[in-house]
Amino acid sequence: MTAPAADHVRPGRTATAFNTTVAWLARRGVSLYGSRELAVRGRTSGEWRTTPVNVLAVDGGEYLVAARGVTQWVRNMRVAGSGELRLGRNADSFTATEVTDPAAKVPVLRAYLRKWAWEVGAFFPGLSADSSDDELAAAAVRYPVFVLHRP
């Protein structure tokens, strides 16, 4: 019997070091190309959990894309439905709605790859910003996307 396929990609040492550095900088008010520290309540503990994220602006909307798949922050966001984006002393509250339609994810994934492929391209094997709409839509089920709503 084979083990079930993972629904997310675990970060390696280099990615962990990079994420730690980006989170450290965000806590001190320094954003690297749009990075923020995402804070979301844990789905069982209720405690704040944080991770660095890239906030993407597309056609007037703001999005979070889970390049590594269904990670812990995604599971927590699905339950909490809200969180904070932190940069230094500023904490901006938001609510979030998951985008479930693969076709609606296409322009978001394309823009995400256009902006951050240098950072996250390894998590999108065989895809690029120049991939067809059909290719991106077929892959969209592996990448949770949330649209942010600000008060």
Rosetta blueprint (number, residue, H / E / L):
1 M L
2 T L
3 A L
4 P L
5 A L
6 A L
7 D L
8 H E
9 V L
10 R L
11 P L
12 G L
13 R H
14 T H
15 A H
16 T H
17 A H
18 F H
19 N H
20 T H
21 T H
22 V H
23 A H
24 W H
25 L H
26 A H
27 R H
28 R L
29 G L
30 V L
31 S L
32 L L
33 Y L
34 G L
35 S E
36 R E
37 E E
38 L E
39 A E
40 V E
41 R E
42 G L
43 R L
44 T L
45 S L
46 G L
47 E L
48 W E
49 R E
50 T E
51 T E
52 P E
53 V E
54 N E
55 V E
56 L E
57 A E
58 V E
59 D L
60 G L
61 G E
62 E E
63 Y E
64 L E
65 V E
66 A L
67 A L
68 R L
69 G E
70 V L
71 T L
72 Q H
73 W H
74 V H
75 R H
76 N H
77 M H
78 R H
79 V H
80 A H
81 G L
82 S E
83 G E
84 E E
85 L E
86 R E
87 L E
88 G L
89 R L
90 N E
91 A E
92 D E
93 S E
94 F E
95 T E
96 A E
97 T E
98 E E
99 V E
100 T L
101 D L
102 P H
103 A H
104 A H
105 K H
106 V H
107 P H
108 V H
109 L H
110 R H
111 A H
112 Y H
113 L H
114 R H
115 K H
116 W H
117 A H
118 W H
119 E H
120 V H
121 G H
122 A H
123 F H
124 F L
125 P L
126 G L
127 L L
128 S L
129 A L
130 D L
131 S L
132 S L
133 D H
134 D H
135 E H
136 L H
137 A H
138 A H
139 A H
140 A H
141 V H
142 R H
143 Y L
144 P L
145 V E
146 F E
147 V E
148 L E
149 H E
150 R L
151 P L
